Amino acid sequence: MTHRFTACFAAAFLLSGAGAGMAAEGGGDALPLVAREIRAQVTARVATTLSSPMAGRIRDLSIEDGDRFKQGEVLVRFDCAVQEGQHARAVAVLEKNRQLQEVNERLRKLGSVSVKEMNVSHADVATAGAEVSITRAMVDRCTVTAPFAGRVAGVSVKRYQFIGEGQPMLDILDDKQLELEAIIPSRWLVWLGVGTGFQVEVDETGKTYPAKVSRLSGRVDPVSQSVKIYASITGASGDLLPGMSGRALLSPPQNSPGENTTGGDAKPVEAAPSDTQPVVKTP
């Protein structure tokens, strides 16, 4: 979605630039930058796609699109009877080797076990412990937990479905941490920067929200001569959802560097006579 947003606005800047060039060739004034409509999109600062950590059948999928969840909550659970059995066997082998090691240590004190046999016993315990760690990791992959508190934005799988490793399952996001994305003319960077405040009018709610530029993109698009900006919403925004869009009410200040709304050099204007000037009578 973000890539489509960038591409659409880059195309809009190209079209607006082409229109300004045609107006200049026709002898008319160039289209001022302040006349451009700057679109802004609401996005979530924290969002990700949870993919399957293993190949298997989904045993439990109780969460649906739009549901909220807490950090650490189990979102997906796989059928892991085989993995759990392997882990139980590895734990049993570890316990057997530990008991043999204890017996060998007592026999070593009596001189009935050689040093080599003791070293082999220690190695068997270490190997069994490593196998327990591997099988425990496999069992841990049977459950997918939420990495943060948020909301489900999309479900790509169903309960009882067999899926492969790495297959996307859930789109999740934190709808409490929202920000705005917009694309502006790169010439506006002479007066717009981090900390610049403005208003944004969201189409879906019909409301206006205060915002402040939080960071700028690391590059300028040389073709459209535009740059992406990111802004944080400083006011109440509980009714906003990621994906909403609207107009960023940004206006370059008058006589700002890089902003020429007349198409030519500005000339000084003489002040009109004041009504309070004294009247001199000629004798």
N, C-alpha and C positions, 0 to 999 in steps of 0.2 A: 504494500500500500504506500509506504514512504517513497519507494522508487517511482511509482506512478505519479505521486504528488509532485516530486521534483521534476519529472519529465514534462508534465502538463504546464507547470508554471514557467519552465524554461522556454517552452514553445510560445507561451503567451508573451514573454519578453521579446522573443524574436519577431513576432507579429507586430507588437507595438513599436519596435524599433524600425521595422520596415515601413510602417505607416508614417512615422515621423520623417523618414527619409523621403517618401513620396511627397509629403506636404512641403518639405524644403525645396524640392525640385520644382514644384508648382508655384513657388513664390510665396507661399503662405508661411505663417509662423510655425516653428517646430512644436510638437506636442510636449507641453511641460511635464516634468516628472511627477509633479503633484497631482496631475490628472489621472495617473495610473491607479487602478484599483488593486490594492495589495491584499491577496487572499491569505488567510491563516488557517491552519489545521490543528485541532486538539489531538495530542498524542500522549501516551503514557511513558514516563521516564523509565520505568522498570517493566519490561515485558519480555516474554520468552516462549518458545515452543518446547514442550516436554516430549521427548522421543522415547521409544521403548528401549530399555537397557538390556533386553534379552529377547530371544525368540520363544514364544509360548502362547498359551491360551489365557485370556483375561478372565479371572474368576470373579472379580468384584470391581464394578465401576458405578458407584452410587452418585457421582457428581454430574451435573448437566450444565449446558450452556447458560451463562448468567448467574450461576450459583457462586456464593462467596465461600471462602475457606480461610483457615488460619495457617500460620507458619508451622510446618511440621506435620500437618494433617495428611493422612494417607488418602491419595487420590485414586490410585490404581493398584490392584493387587492381582498377581499372576498365580496360576496353578503350579505350585512348585513341590509336588510330592517327591519327585526324583531328587531334586536338589536337597530337600530336607532329609531324605534317606541317606544320601551321600555324606551329609554333614554329621548325622548321627553315627554312621560307621566310622568316620574319621575321629570322632571324639572317643569312641570305644577303643580304637587302635592306640590312640595316645595314652589312654588310661592303662591299657595292657603293658605298653612299653615302660611306663613309669613304675609299675609294680615290679617288672623284671629288673629295672635299674635298682630299685631298693633292695631286692634280693641279692643282686650281684655286689652291691656295696657291703652288705653284711658278710657275704662270702669272701670278699676281698680282704676284710679285716682278719678272717681266719686263714688267709693265704690260699684259698681254693680257686680263685679267679685271677687270671693274668691281667696285666695293664691293657693289653690289646683288647681283651674281651670287655673291659670297662669302657674303653673308648668307643667300641662298637655300640655298646648299650646307650651311651650318651648321644651318639649320632642317630640312633633309632628314635630316641625321644624327640630330638630336634626336628627330624624329618616328619614325624607324626604331628608335631605342633604346627609345622608349616602347612601340612595338609588340612588341618583344622581351620587355619586362617583362610585358606583358599575356599573351602566349602562354605565358611561363614560369609565370605564376600558374595558368593553365588546366591546364598539365601537372602542376603540383604537386597540384592537386585530384584527380588520378587515383589517388592513393594516400592511404589513411587510416591514420595512425599512432597509436599509443597515447599519450595525453597523460600517463599515469603508469603505474607498474608495478602490476599487480593481477590480477584474475580475471574471466573472462566469466561474466555472470549470465543471459544470454539472447541468442539469435540469432533475428532476425526475417526474414532474407533467406537465399537460397541461391545457390550458385555458378551462373554463367551466366544468372542472372535479370536482366531489364531493370527498373530501378527509376527513379523520378523524384527530382528534387532535393528534399531535405528529408525524404525517407522514412526512418523509424527503421530502423537496421540491427543495432546491438549495444547491449546493456546491460552496462556494465562497472563494477567497483567495486574499491576497495582493501580487501581483507579483513584487512589488518594493522592498520588504524586503525578499530576498532569502538567504539561507544558505546551507551548505553542510553537509551531514551525511556520515560517513564512520566507518568501524569496523577495528580495528587494533589489533595486538597481545598485550596482557596486559603487556608483558615484555618490550614493548616500552615505558611504562610510566616512566621509569628511565631517559629517555632523551627527551620525548615528553610531552608537557604540554600546558596550556593556554598561548597563545602568540606565539607559534611556527608557523613560516611561511612556506609555501610550494606552489607548483604549482599543478593545476588540469587540466587534459586534457579531455575535454568533447567530447563524441563520436558524438553527433548530430551536433555540429558546427565545429568540427575539430580544435578548438582553445584552447589555454592554458590561464588560468586565475590565477592571484595571490590570495591566500587565507591565512587566519590565524586562528588558533584554538581559538575558543571563549569559549568553555566549554567542560567538560567531563561528561560522564554518571555517575550516582551515584552508579553503581555496575558493577562488573566484572563477566562475564559468566564463572563459574568454569569449565564447561564441555569443551568449546572450548578455554578457556583461552584467551578471547578476550574482548574488551571494545569498546563502541561506542563513537565517538568524533563528535563534531559539530564545524563547521568553518564558518566564515563570508568571503564573497568575497570582497576583498579590491579594486579591479579594476573595470573597466567598464563591466557591465553584462546585458546590455539592450536586448541582443539577447538570453538570457537564459530563459527557462520555467521550472516550477516545474515538476519533473518526469524525466528530462534529467539525464544522468549518464556518468561516465567516470572513468579515472584512476587518483588516487591521487599520485602524484610523491613524495613519502616520502621515504627517505633512511636513515637508522640509521647511525650516525657518526661512523667512524672507532674507534675500541677499546673502544666503549661505554659500560658501565656496562650492563650486561645481553645479550650482543650480541657477539657471538662466531661463526665466519664463517668458522673455520677450523675444528671444532669438537674436538679439543684437546687444551692443554695449549700452549699459545704463547711463543715462545722462542726468546731471543734477537738475533739480526742479527749483525754480526761484519761489521763495515764499511770497504769498499774497499779502498785500498791505493789511495791517491790523486795524480794527475799528477803534482801538484805544490810542492810536497815534495822535499826537497833538496836531491841531489844525492851525497853520500859520496864516494870518491875514495880511494881505498886502496893503500897505497904507496908500 
